[in-house]
């Protein structure tokens, strides 16, 4: 990886793989139900494109109007600096952030949920806001590693 920061997040993201200074992260978009041979529910508007990130098997024709939501895959980031969380079986696990794309049938654009664990603590972001956040995180990461100022990643 180059020692200079990318000019925007798209410079970091390839169609099927994203890289960071520490690791390689596989990236594969979810398959659209139509591509998987699954019919769309009767309530999905024919004039609106069904989100490609929608996971197969998520819809039924009798879904309650509040539940007519397309969900994508969850992405997780374990938080090493946070205290472990107790589980119901007496063990602990890391606290984590979760990011998930979604779009309700009445919404014209997808949004992303960025939350803490499985709680309601978090925020919905537009796709543009999520890209901006991703760019700011990359910028801050490169700066923290010293790459922004030509010093390369910290050892």
PAKEDREN-740954 format. One record per residue: chain; residue in one letter; x, y, z of N, C-alpha, C in turn. Coordinates in pm, 1 decimal, always signed. Each point is the difference from the previous one (the first is absolute). Example, Ala and Ser with C-alpha at 12.3 -4.5 7.8 and 13.67 -1.06 7.14 Angstrom:
BEGIN
('A', 'A', (+1319.0, -569.0, +780.0), (-89.0, +119.0, +0.0), (+90.0, +120.0, +0.0))
('A', 'S', (-35.0, +105.0, -72.0), (+82.0, +119.0, +6.0), (-77.0, +109.0, +73.0))
END
This chain:
BEGIN
('A', 'X', (+85.0, -117.7, +0.0), (-85.0, +117.7, +0.0), (+89.0, +123.2, +0.0))
('A', 'X', (-40.8, +99.3, -68.9), (+72.9, +126.0, -9.2), (+2.8, +69.7, +134.9))
('A', 'X', (+102.8, +80.0, +23.1), (+12.6, +73.2, +126.0), (-80.6, +128.6, -1.0))
('A', 'X', (-63.6, +32.2, -111.9), (-80.3, +122.1, -5.5), (-146.7, -34.2, +11.9))
('A', 'X', (-74.7, +90.7, +57.8), (-143.6, -22.2, +19.4), (-72.7, +8.2, -133.8))
('A', 'X', (-103.8, -79.9, -19.1), (-78.3, +9.7, -123.5), (-75.1, +132.8, -3.7))
('A', 'X', (-33.6, +44.2, -120.9), (-72.8, +126.0, -12.5), (-146.8, -16.0, +31.9))
('A', 'X', (-55.1, -118.1, -16.1), (-137.4, -25.7, +44.0), (-18.9, -148.3, +24.3))
('A', 'X', (-108.7, -33.9, +66.6), (-22.5, -137.5, +42.1), (-8.8, -95.8, -118.2))
('A', 'X', (-46.9, +44.8, -115.3), (-9.6, -87.7, -116.5), (+137.4, -47.7, -45.8))
('A', 'X', (+105.8, +77.0, +31.8), (+134.8, -44.1, -33.7), (+41.5, -120.1, +84.1))
('A', 'X', (-64.1, -18.7, +115.6), (+30.9, -111.2, +88.0), (-82.0, -124.0, -31.9))
('A', 'X', (-118.5, +17.3, -56.5), (-91.7, -111.7, -16.5), (-0.6, -51.4, -143.3))
('A', 'X', (+40.6, -122.8, -17.1), (-6.1, -66.2, -129.0), (-136.1, -68.5, -8.0))
('A', 'X', (-42.9, -46.2, -115.9), (-132.2, -62.8, -8.9), (-18.8, -118.7, +94.2))
('A', 'X', (+104.3, -77.9, +25.9), (-18.9, -119.9, +81.0), (+95.7, -10.7, +117.5))
('A', 'X', (+79.9, +100.9, +24.6), (+91.2, -8.2, +113.1), (+35.6, +139.4, +47.6))
('A', 'X', (+3.0, +16.5, +129.3), (+44.3, +125.4, +60.2), (+122.8, -31.7, +83.0))
('A', 'X', (+98.4, +87.6, -0.2), (+120.1, -26.2, +76.7), (+21.6, +109.3, +103.1))
('A', 'X', (+58.0, -38.5, +111.2), (+42.4, +95.0, +101.4), (+147.7, -26.0, +21.6))
('A', 'X', (+65.1, +84.3, +78.1), (+142.7, -19.5, +23.5), (+27.4, -126.7, +79.5))
('A', 'X', (-99.0, -50.3, +73.9), (+22.6, -115.1, +86.2), (-43.7, -132.7, -61.8))
('A', 'X', (-95.9, +2.5, -90.2), (-55.6, -125.8, -47.1), (-71.9, +17.6, -133.1))
('A', 'X', (-37.3, -112.7, -59.6), (-81.3, +0.9, -120.4), (-138.8, -48.0, +39.2))
('A', 'X', (-101.5, +76.5, -36.9), (-136.9, -30.4, +38.3), (-77.7, -40.2, -123.8))
('A', 'X', (-47.2, -125.4, -8.4), (-78.9, -38.9, -117.2), (-132.2, +75.6, -3.5))
('A', 'X', (-41.2, +33.4, -118.1), (-125.2, +73.0, -17.7), (-76.3, -63.4, -113.5))
('A', 'X', (-121.1, -44.4, +29.0), (-86.0, -56.9, -103.2), (-141.5, +48.7, +23.8))
('A', 'X', (-55.5, +78.5, -92.6), (-136.7, +49.3, +17.5), (-101.1, -113.8, +8.3))
('A', 'X', (-106.5, +23.0, +75.5), (-107.2, -99.6, +10.8), (-67.9, -17.8, -135.0))
('A', 'X', (-52.5, -118.0, -24.2), (-69.5, -30.2, -125.2), (-144.9, +46.0, +11.0))
('A', 'X', (-48.1, +67.4, -101.4), (-139.1, +44.5, -1.9), (-92.1, -119.9, -11.4))
('A', 'X', (-115.9, +2.2, +69.4), (-92.9, -113.0, -9.6), (-38.1, -34.2, -143.8))
('A', 'X', (-20.5, +101.4, -83.8), (-36.8, -27.2, -138.9), (+110.8, -78.6, -69.6))
('A', 'X', (+126.3, +33.6, +30.4), (+112.0, -70.7, -60.6), (+7.7, -143.7, +51.7))
('A', 'X', (-50.7, -21.8, +120.6), (+2.1, -133.8, +57.8), (-124.3, -80.1, -41.0))
('A', 'X', (-83.3, +56.3, -87.6), (-119.6, -69.2, -45.7), (-116.9, +9.6, +96.0))
('A', 'X', (+9.9, +88.9, +96.0), (-104.9, +16.3, +100.7), (-94.4, +112.1, -42.3))
('A', 'X', (-131.5, -24.7, -0.4), (-92.9, +106.2, -40.8), (-8.1, +109.6, +105.9))
('A', 'X', (-27.4, +120.0, -44.9), (-19.9, +111.5, +92.1), (-138.0, -10.3, +62.5))
('A', 'X', (-15.6, +52.8, +121.3), (-132.1, -4.2, +62.8), (-98.3, +87.8, -76.4))
('A', 'X', (-128.1, -30.7, +11.0), (-104.1, +73.6, -72.1), (-3.2, +147.2, +39.8))
('A', 'X', (+41.7, +32.5, +121.5), (-7.2, +138.2, +47.8), (+115.5, +88.0, -48.0))
('A', 'X', (+105.5, -58.2, -61.1), (+111.1, +83.3, -47.6), (-43.6, +73.9, -126.4))
('A', 'X', (+12.3, +133.8, -3.5), (-46.0, +77.2, -117.1), (+75.9, -38.4, -127.1))
('A', 'X', (-73.7, -22.6, -106.5), (+62.3, -40.2, -126.8), (+80.7, +112.9, -62.2))
('A', 'X', (-27.8, +125.9, +38.0), (+71.9, +114.0, -57.1), (+131.0, +29.1, +74.0))
('A', 'X', (+28.7, -72.9, +108.4), (+120.6, +25.6, +77.8), (+92.2, -121.6, -4.1))
('A', 'X', (+128.7, +25.9, -21.1), (+99.2, -106.9, -3.2), (+12.5, -60.6, +139.3))
('A', 'X', (+1.1, -130.9, +5.6), (+18.7, -70.4, +126.4), (+149.0, +2.7, +33.4))
('A', 'X', (+38.6, +37.1, +124.5), (+143.3, +11.9, +33.4), (+76.9, -130.2, -22.1))
('A', 'X', (+113.5, +10.7, -66.1), (+82.9, -117.4, -27.8), (+55.0, -62.6, +127.6))
('A', 'X', (+9.3, +78.6, +108.8), (+54.3, -53.8, +124.6), (-100.4, -83.5, +78.3))
('A', 'X', (-126.4, +0.9, -39.1), (-103.9, -70.8, +75.2), (+31.0, -149.4, +4.2))
('A', 'X', (-1.2, -54.4, +120.4), (+32.9, -141.0, +17.4), (-116.1, -89.4, -43.8))
('A', 'X', (+27.1, -104.8, -74.9), (-106.0, -91.6, -43.5), (-75.5, -59.6, +118.8))
('A', 'X', (-130.0, -19.8, -17.8), (-82.0, -62.6, +101.2), (-50.8, +93.2, +108.3))
('A', 'X', (+21.7, +129.4, -14.7), (-37.7, +95.4, +104.1), (-145.7, +45.4, -9.3))
('A', 'X', (-65.4, -18.4, -113.6), (-134.4, +53.0, -20.4), (-104.9, -109.0, -14.3))
('A', 'X', (-121.1, +33.0, +46.1), (-117.9, -80.6, -32.0), (-109.7, +97.8, -42.4))
('A', 'X', (-95.4, -48.5, -73.8), (-107.4, +87.9, -47.4), (-84.8, +54.5, +114.2))
('A', 'X', (-0.4, -68.5, +115.2), (-82.1, +47.1, +111.5), (+80.2, +75.0, +107.1))
('A', 'X', (+119.3, +49.4, -33.4), (+77.3, +80.8, +94.8), (-82.0, +119.5, +46.0))
('A', 'X', (+5.9, +29.4, +128.7), (-64.5, +119.8, +54.7), (+64.6, +121.7, -66.3))
('A', 'X', (-75.9, +106.5, -27.7), (+57.6, +118.3, -65.3), (+126.2, +53.9, +68.3))
('A', 'X', (+8.6, -7.9, +132.1), (+120.4, +47.3, +70.2), (+120.5, -90.2, -26.0))
('A', 'X', (-25.1, -124.8, -39.1), (+107.3, -97.8, -20.6), (+41.0, -14.7, -146.2))
('A', 'X', (-50.6, +84.4, -84.2), (+33.0, -9.1, -142.6), (+130.7, +73.7, -27.4))
('A', 'X', (+106.7, -61.2, +48.1), (+133.0, +59.9, -3.2), (+96.6, -97.2, -66.6))
('A', 'X', (+83.5, +51.9, -86.4), (+109.9, -77.7, -56.6), (+121.4, +21.3, +89.9))
('A', 'X', (+64.3, -109.1, +38.4), (+119.5, +5.0, +84.0), (+116.7, -58.4, -76.2))
('A', 'X', (+115.1, +58.6, +18.0), (+122.4, -55.5, -55.6), (+76.6, -76.2, +106.0))
('A', 'X', (+120.6, -37.6, -33.0), (+85.6, -72.6, +93.4), (+49.7, +92.3, +110.2))
('A', 'X', (+14.9, -55.1, +119.3), (+56.7, +74.2, +111.6), (+151.5, -1.7, -10.1))
('A', 'X', (+61.2, +114.5, +28.9), (+145.3, +8.4, +12.9), (+32.1, +31.7, +145.1))
('A', 'X', (+101.0, -65.5, +55.0), (+32.8, +14.4, +140.8), (+144.0, +47.0, +16.8))
('A', 'X', (+21.5, +82.3, +102.4), (+134.5, +40.9, +40.1), (+8.0, -16.8, +151.4))
('A', 'X', (+81.0, -97.6, +45.9), (+21.1, -18.2, +143.4), (+77.8, +119.4, +53.4))
('A', 'X', (-38.9, +46.6, +117.5), (+61.5, +117.8, +60.5), (+96.8, -43.5, +110.2))
('A', 'X', (+128.3, -4.6, -33.2), (+102.8, -48.8, +91.8), (+17.4, +90.5, +121.6))
('A', 'X', (-31.5, +127.4, -10.4), (+20.2, +92.2, +110.9), (-120.0, +8.8, +93.5))
('A', 'X', (-109.1, -68.9, -32.1), (-119.3, -0.3, +84.8), (+2.8, -120.8, +92.7))
('A', 'X', (-69.1, +13.9, +112.2), (-10.2, -111.3, +94.4), (-80.6, -113.0, -63.7))
('A', 'X', (+37.1, -126.4, +27.3), (-78.9, -112.4, -52.2), (-142.9, +4.5, +53.7))
('A', 'X', (-90.4, -60.3, -75.9), (-142.0, -3.6, +34.4), (-33.4, -139.7, +51.4))
('A', 'X', (-72.0, -7.8, +111.7), (-41.7, -129.3, +54.9), (-111.0, -58.3, -86.5))
('A', 'X', (+4.9, -131.4, -19.7), (-103.9, -68.9, -76.4), (-88.6, -78.4, +95.7))
('A', 'X', (-108.3, -53.3, -48.9), (-94.9, -74.9, +81.7), (+55.7, -129.7, +55.6))
('A', 'X', (+103.4, -56.0, -63.0), (+55.2, -127.3, +46.7), (+119.8, +17.0, +93.4))
('A', 'X', (+22.2, +122.4, +48.3), (+107.7, +24.2, +95.0), (+134.8, +31.2, -61.8))
('A', 'X', (+9.6, -0.3, -132.7), (+124.8, +36.2, -66.7), (-5.0, +148.2, -36.6))
('A', 'X', (+106.2, +47.8, -60.1), (+2.9, +138.0, -48.5), (+35.1, -0.5, -148.0))
('A', 'X', (-30.2, +109.0, -64.4), (+35.4, +18.7, -140.9), (+37.1, +146.6, -17.7))
('A', 'X', (+70.3, +32.1, -107.2), (+34.7, +140.0, -23.0), (-123.9, +84.0, -31.8))
('A', 'X', (+1.9, +124.2, +42.4), (-100.6, +95.1, -47.0), (+34.3, +28.6, -146.2))
('A', 'X', (-99.5, +31.6, -83.0), (+27.5, +20.6, -141.9), (-90.7, +106.6, -59.3))
('A', 'X', (+43.6, +51.0, -113.4), (-83.7, +85.2, -84.1), (-58.8, -87.3, -108.8))
('A', 'X', (-119.5, +36.0, -44.7), (-66.4, -73.1, -107.2), (-43.1, +101.4, -106.1))
('A', 'X', (+15.2, -37.3, -125.1), (-48.1, +84.2, -109.8), (-80.6, -88.1, -94.0))
('A', 'X', (-119.9, +48.5, -35.3), (-92.1, -78.5, -81.4), (-76.8, +91.8, -95.0))
('A', 'X', (-2.6, -31.6, -129.9), (-85.0, +76.7, -90.8), (-145.4, -46.7, +10.8))
('A', 'X', (-91.9, +92.5, -18.9), (-142.2, -34.8, +0.0), (-77.4, +100.0, -85.8))
('A', 'X', (-118.7, -40.3, -36.7), (-90.8, +89.7, -71.1), (-141.7, -50.3, +17.9))
('A', 'X', (-83.9, +82.5, +60.9), (-141.5, -31.6, +15.4), (-67.6, +19.2, -135.4))
('A', 'X', (-106.2, -72.5, -23.8), (-71.1, +6.6, -127.0), (-44.5, +143.2, -32.9))
('A', 'X', (-28.9, +81.1, +101.7), (-44.3, +137.8, -23.5), (+114.5, +98.7, -20.4))
('A', 'X', (+123.8, -44.4, +17.0), (+115.9, +87.6, -17.3), (+51.3, -11.0, -142.9))
('A', 'X', (+45.3, +111.2, -53.9), (+50.0, -0.1, -137.5), (+150.5, -24.0, -7.6))
('A', 'X', (+69.5, +8.3, +112.7), (+145.1, -19.7, +2.8), (+36.7, -90.4, +117.9))
('A', 'X', (+105.4, -77.9, -14.4), (+45.5, -80.1, +113.6), (+66.3, +88.2, +105.6))
('A', 'X', (+13.9, -56.0, +118.5), (+71.7, +66.3, +108.4), (+85.3, -105.3, +68.6))
('A', 'X', (+90.9, +44.3, +84.3), (+84.3, -92.4, +74.7), (-17.0, +25.3, +147.9))
('A', 'X', (-10.5, -108.7, +75.5), (-5.3, +8.9, +145.3), (+141.3, -21.5, +52.5))
('A', 'X', (+47.6, +91.8, +82.8), (+127.0, -13.6, +69.3), (-33.4, +0.3, +147.6))
('A', 'X', (+14.3, -114.6, +64.4), (-44.3, -11.9, +137.4), (+98.9, -71.6, +89.1))
('A', 'X', (-29.8, +4.2, +129.2), (+80.8, -65.2, +101.9), (-68.3, -131.3, +36.7))
('A', 'X', (+69.6, -110.4, -26.3), (-53.8, -133.2, +26.4), (-138.3, -13.6, -65.5))
('A', 'X', (-88.3, -71.2, +66.5), (-135.4, -19.3, -51.0), (-97.9, +97.0, +65.7))
('A', 'X', (+53.4, +106.5, +58.0), (-83.5, +97.6, +69.9), (-62.2, +99.0, -98.8))
('A', 'X', (-77.8, +91.7, +54.1), (-56.9, +108.2, -80.9), (+89.6, +122.8, +2.1))
('A', 'X', (+120.7, -13.2, +53.1), (+94.1, +111.3, +7.3), (+75.0, +6.5, -132.3))
('A', 'X', (-19.5, +107.3, -73.2), (+65.7, +15.8, -128.4), (-72.7, +102.8, -83.7))
('A', 'X', (+30.2, +1.6, -128.5), (-59.6, +96.7, -92.0), (-19.1, -62.3, -137.0))
('A', 'X', (-104.9, +47.0, -69.8), (-16.3, -30.8, -141.1), (+77.1, +104.7, -79.0))
('A', 'X', (+65.6, -44.1, -105.8), (+75.7, +89.0, -87.7), (-49.8, -16.8, -142.7))
('A', 'X', (+1.0, +109.0, -75.4), (-22.9, -12.5, -143.0), (+124.4, -64.1, -60.6))
('A', 'X', (-10.3, -46.8, -121.8), (+115.9, -57.3, -67.4), (+109.7, +106.0, -12.8))
('A', 'X', (-36.7, +122.9, -32.8), (+98.9, +107.2, -11.8), (+68.4, +26.7, +134.6))
('A', 'X', (-76.9, +0.5, +108.3), (+59.2, +21.0, +132.5), (+93.6, -115.0, +36.8))
('A', 'X', (-38.7, -122.9, -34.4), (+84.2, -115.7, +29.7), (+131.7, +8.0, -77.7))
('A', 'X', (-6.1, +42.1, -126.2), (+123.8, +18.9, -78.1), (+87.7, +107.6, +62.9))
('A', 'X', (-61.8, +107.9, +44.0), (+75.2, +107.9, +62.9), (+64.3, -50.0, +129.8))
('A', 'X', (-74.5, -76.6, +80.0), (+55.6, -56.4, +123.0), (+115.6, -94.7, -32.3))
('A', 'X', (-17.6, -84.4, -100.8), (+107.0, -92.0, -40.0), (+124.8, +78.3, -39.9))
('A', 'X', (-18.0, +108.4, -74.2), (+114.1, +82.6, -40.0), (+68.0, +61.9, +120.8))
('A', 'X', (-79.9, +52.6, +94.0), (+57.8, +62.1, +120.2), (+74.7, -103.6, +83.3))
('A', 'X', (-53.9, -122.8, +9.2), (+68.8, -105.7, +73.2), (+132.4, -36.5, -66.8))
('A', 'X', (-0.8, -10.7, -132.3), (+125.6, -27.7, -71.9), (+100.0, +113.2, +19.4))
('A', 'X', (-45.5, +123.4, -12.2), (+89.2, +114.8, +19.6), (+61.7, -3.0, +139.7))
('A', 'X', (-84.1, -21.2, +102.4), (+49.1, -1.7, +137.8), (+94.8, -117.4, +23.6))
('A', 'X', (-29.2, -114.4, -62.7), (+87.0, -116.5, +14.1), (+136.7, +28.0, -59.0))
('A', 'X', (+3.9, +53.9, -120.9), (+128.0, +33.6, -62.3), (+74.0, +104.5, +81.5))
('A', 'X', (-71.8, +96.9, +52.3), (+64.1, +102.4, +81.7), (+57.3, -62.4, +127.9))
('A', 'X', (-76.6, -87.2, +65.3), (+46.5, -64.2, +122.5), (+122.2, -88.2, -25.7))
('A', 'X', (+4.2, -61.8, -117.9), (+114.4, -84.1, -36.1), (+119.9, +80.7, -48.2))
('A', 'X', (-17.8, +129.7, -19.5), (+108.8, +83.3, -46.2), (+12.7, +8.6, -150.3))
('A', 'X', (-86.6, -69.5, -74.0), (+10.3, -3.5, -145.9), (-34.2, +133.6, -64.1))
('A', 'X', (-90.2, +74.6, +59.1), (-43.1, +125.4, -60.1), (+116.0, +96.1, -17.6))
('A', 'X', (+95.2, -6.2, +91.7), (+111.0, +94.9, -2.8), (+127.1, -63.2, -55.6))
('A', 'X', (-16.5, -107.8, -74.4), (+112.7, -60.8, -70.3), (+86.0, -92.7, +84.8))
('A', 'X', (-39.1, -26.7, +124.1), (+81.5, -82.6, +86.7), (-26.8, -149.0, -11.3))
('A', 'X', (-105.5, -39.7, -71.3), (-35.5, -141.0, -11.3), (-69.1, -46.3, +126.0))
('A', 'X', (-56.5, -119.0, -3.5), (-69.8, -53.9, +116.9), (+93.5, -11.3, +119.7))
('A', 'X', (-53.9, +22.7, +118.2), (+78.3, -11.8, +121.6), (+36.9, -146.3, +23.1))
('A', 'X', (+117.6, -23.9, +50.3), (+45.7, -137.6, +24.0), (-56.0, -53.5, +129.5))
END
